[in-house]
Amino acid sequence: MNFLMAIIDSVAGFVRRNPFTTFIILFLAIAAPAVLKGIALFILYFVMGLILLILVLTLAFRWRIYRARKQMEEQFGRSGFDPRRGGPGSPFSERAPRGEGREGEVKIYKTRDVPEKRVSDKVGDYVEFEEEKD
């Protein structure tokens, strides 16, 4: 019973807020019912088409995500991405197995003392200077 009262209240509210629209709907229902039926069918088909379009786009989006996930699984293997295993060009691919070395051991590799010059000697002038405190 409350459901019917809610429907009646909402229809009465619509009539109060939109008297001109209500008048046009009543006029078409009395004077030209075929036109009102055509308008109602157009609105029905438009709404159903919108719902169908949203459904198709949702399914296409899910299918695209599914394909991307499958492609990534093939790229990184079935078990998922394991950083210890790495891949080509991965910084983790050269990592030693866990059993080697002592825990907490640090290895330091020395690079060249003087970095290689990147700019030709012919470019610009070098000015030696010393900072003096006042």
N, C-alpha and C positions, 0 to 999 in steps of 0.2 A: 504494500500500500504506500509506503514511504517513497518507493521508487517512482510510482505513478505521480505522486504529488511533486517530486523533484522535477519530473519532465514537464508537468503543467506549469510549474513556477518558472522554469527556464524559457518556455514558449511565451509566457506572459511577459517576462522580462525582455525578450527579443522584440515583442510587439511594442512595448513601451519605449525601447531605445530606438527602434526603426519603424516609425509609423508609415512613412512614405513607401518603403520597401514592402511592407505588409499590404498596403493598399494596392500596389502594382501586382503582387502575387494573387490577391483575391480577384482583382479585375481580370487578369489573364485566366484564372480558373473558371470564372463565370462566362466571359465573353469569347475567349479563344482557348479552349482546353487543349487543342492540338499543339498550339505554340508553347504552352506551359509544359506539356509532355516533352516536346523537343528540347526545351531549355533544360529540363530535369535530366533527360538522357545525356545531353552534352556534358553537364556537370558530372553525372555519374561516370561516364566514359573517361572524362578528363582526370578525375580522382583515381579511378582504377588504373589508368595509364601511368599516372605518377607513381602509384604504389608498385606497379610492375617494373617501372624503370628503376626505382630504388632497389627493388629485389634483385634485378639483373646486375646492377652496378655493385651491390654488396657481394653477390656470388663471384663476379669477375675479380673483385679486389681480394677476396679470400683465395681464389684459385691462383692469383698472381703471387700472393704471399707464400702459398704452399709450394709453388714452383721455385721461388727464391730460396726457401728453406731447404728444399731437396738439393738445389745446386750447391748451397753452402755445405751441406752434409757430404756431398761427393767431393768437394774441394778439400775439406778438412778431415775427411774420413767419417766412417759411420759412428764412431764412439764420441764424436764431438772434438773440439779443439783442445789439444793438450799442449800447454806452453813448453813443457820439458821436451816434447818431441819436435816441436817447431815445424817449419816448412822451409822451402827454398828462400834464402835471404833473411830468415828469421834470426834475431840475435840470440835465441835460445837453442838453435840447432847445433852449435859447437860446444854446448855445455857438457861437462864431464858427468859420468854416471854418479849416483849418490854415494857409492861405497868408497870412492877414491879420496885421498887426502884426509887430514884430521879436521874435526869440527873447529871452526874459529880460525883456521889457518888463512893468512892473507898473502897473496902473491902480488908482487909489484914488478911490472915490466917497464924498463927504461926506454924512452924514445930518444931520438937524436938530440944532441945538445943544441945545435944551431938549426933553427927552422930554415927550410928552403926559401930563398927569395922568390916572391911572386911578381915583383915589379922589376923591370929592367933598370940597369944602372944609369941609363941615359935619361930617365924620366926624373925631372925635378932636381932640386938642390937640397943637400942635407946640411943643416946648420947645427953645430954643437953649441950647447949653452949650459950654464950653471946657474942654479937658483941661489940668490944671495938674500940673506935675512937682513932686514933693515934694523 
